Amino acid sequence: MPEAGSGARRIPLIPTIIVAAAILVMIGLGIWQLQRRGEKAQALALAAANPGKPAVAFPKLPPVDPALLFRPSSVHCLSVVGWQVEAGRAADGSSGYRHIAQCSTGAEGPGVLVAVGVGQRPDQKPGWSGGQVEGWIGEEPDHRALLTRIGGKAPPLRPMLIAKHAPDGLKPMAPPSAADIPNNHLAYAVQWFFFAGVAAVIYALALRRRNISSKGTQKP
């Protein structure tokens, strides 16, 4: 006969505590993402009305306040120190490549990003070297890793001016729209709940296999 109390020893204490804590953390992250979903919806509603409001000063540092997103603004690009190219859409609805200038604004400071226009080739060299630019406040393209975004540990996106007028050879950018900003927090919440469920099932199966193995080795 097995010894008294052997059933209680079938569930290892320390591994169970660790797995339970991990599952609770994942559930907590899922709940937090649901809360963020509501906050993001409010921010998007605010951004939808911002393009028609008066111009404001361009923010120097991230993150971009939702109250400023898509507000009219302007910057002075002292000189272009680099370019980056992203997929984009022009004001006439055509697709192409957004040319984003990395601008210097002085001897000190973080500089500024300006999406100057849309071209048809990624290797196109815009004939623009800087100057005063009017447009709308936006955010840089989001290339942050999915897991860091899901976990809320991603660095904030830098502000970027979406130019109203394009230099020669490029088409003007499409005006910013709240519809272009996804609200993925529900999907992130579902993923965390899914991870928690998978972890619970895997650990339950591992315990079941362990118990079956221990029964097979018990002496009569």
N, C-alpha and C positions, 0 to 999 in steps of 0.2 A: 504493500500500500504506500502511496505517496505521503510524504510528511505533511503534518498539519501546517497550514499557512502557506503551502506551496502555490496555491492559486493566487494569492496576493502577490507572489514574487513573479508572476507571469507578465506583469506590466512593469517594465523598468522605469524607475522614478525619474532619474536625471534626463534621459532622452525624451521622456514624455513631457516633462516641464519645458524643455527646449523647443520641441515641436509645437506644443500648445502656445507658447509665447510667440513663436513665429506666425502661427495662424492668427492670433489676436492682432498682431501688428499689421498683417495683410488686410484683415477685416477693417481695422482702424483707418488704414490708408484708403480703402474703398469708400468708407463713410466720408472721409475728408474730401475725396474727389467729388462725391455727390454734393457736398456743400460748395465746393469750388464751381460746380456746374451752374448753381444759382447765381453766384457772384459774377461768373463770366457772362451769363445771359443779361444781367443788369448792365455790365460794362459795354456789351455789344449794342444794347438799346441806346445807351448814351452816345456811343460812337456814331450811330446811324444819323443822329441829328447834328453832329459836330461840324460837318463840312460847310454848313450855311451860317455858322456863327462867326463873330469878328476874329480877326487875326490875333495871335498871341506870340510871345517870344518862344523860340525854338528851345526845347529842353536839351541841356548839355550832357546829362548822364542818364543811364537806365536806372530803373524801368520807366517806361512811358506811362504817365498817369492816365487812366481811362478818360478822365475829364478833358485831356488834351489830344487824345488820339483822333486823327483826321481833321483837327482844327487847322485853318489856314495859318501859314507862318512863312518865314523867309530866313535864309542864311547867306552869309558871304563866304564863298569858297576862295580862300587866298590862292591856293594852287592845288592841282590834282597830283596826288602822290601815288595813286594806283587805281586799278579798275578791277571790278569783278562782274561776272556775267551770270544772269539767272533767267530762267523761263519767265515770260511776262506777257501782258496783254496791253495793246495800245488803245487809245481813246476811240478809235474807229472800230474796235471789236476784233481786230486781227491779232493773231498770236505771233510771238517772236522772242527776242532776247532782250531782257532789261539790262541796260548798261548802268552800273552803279559806280559813281566816282567816290573814291576815298580822298577826302579833302583835308587840307591843312587850314586851320583857321587862325594861326598865329604861332609864335615861338613856343608857347606853352598851351596845354589843354588837350582834350581827347580827340580833337578833330571832329569831322562830321561826315556822314554818308549821305549822298544825294543820288537818287534814281533819276537820271537825266532824260531817259527816253528809251524807246524800243526799236531795235534794229532787226534785220532779217538774217544776219550772220553772227555767230558767236565771236568770230575773230575780227569783227569790224572795229576800226579805231575811230572813236568819236572825235570830231574836231572841236573839242571844248577844253579849255584850260582853266576855267574857274570864273568867278564873278558873283554878282548878286543873283540869287535864285528865289523865286516865289513858288509856293506849292502848298502841300498839306503834310502834316506830321504823321509819319507812319513808323513802322518797325522794320529792322533788318530781316532778311530771309531767315527762316528758322531751320537750322541744321543741327539742333541739339539732339542727342541720343534719346530714343524713345523711352528707355528705362529711367533716365534722369528726369524726363518730363512727367512720367507717370508717378514717380516718387516725390515730385516737387522739389528736386535738388538741382534743377537746371539753372544756369545763370540767366539773368534777365536779358531780354533782347535790347539792343541799342536802338536809340531813335534814328530814324532815317527820313529825310525830306523827299517827298514824291513831287518832282518838279511839274509845274503846270504847263510850261512850254519846253519844247525840245530843241536842241541845237540842230544845225543843218545835217541832213543825212539820217536823222532819227525821227520816229513818230512820237508825238506826245503820249505820256503815260495815261492809262485809264484812271479817272478819278477814283480815290479809295472808296470802298464799300464795306459795310459791316458783314455783308454776305460772303466776302472773301476770307473772313477769319473763322475757322472752324471752332466749334465748341465740343471738344473731344472728351470732356471730363466724364460723361456717362460711360463711354467706352472704356476709359481708364478704370473707372470704378468696377465695371463688370470684369475686367481683367484681374483686378486684385481679388475680387470675390472668387473668381475661377481658380486663381492660384491657391487661395486658402482651401477651397474644396478639394483640389487635387492633392495638396499636402496631407489633408486629413485622410483621404482615401488611401493614399500610398502608405501612410503610417499604420492605418488600421490593417491593411493587407500584410504589412511587415510583421505586426504583432500576431496576426492569425497564423502566419507561416512559422513564426518562432514558437508559438504554443503547440502547433502540430508537431514540430520537430522535437520539442521537449517531452511531449507525451510518448513519442516513439522511442525515446531513450530512457524512459522511467523503468525501473525494475519492478516486477510484480511483487 
